[in-house]
């Protein structure tokens, strides 16, 4: 599918149907925007089954990312303040209200 807007729509070089010629268009187990628009019923069934298979990993990732950002913010507080104090402030780039 790739990261291009064309790949998201399902036109990833294999044509509009991804080479299948019928049914819902999937690319490596993922769904395309084109498949959701063309066949919403089976697309939502597929989305619900994918959610049920992956919800635990998504929850762990969401919690882990939140904890990681909080920890990194506390860990990097002094270096960021140092950069602001010694580099940004003397140049006059800072924003004043």
Buried (B, 14 or more C-beta within 10 A) or exposed (E): BEEEEEBBBBBBEEEEBBEEEEEBBBBEEEBBBBBBEBBEEBBEEBEEEEEEEEEEEEEEEEEEEEEEEEEEEEEEEEEEEEEEEEEEEEEEEEEEE
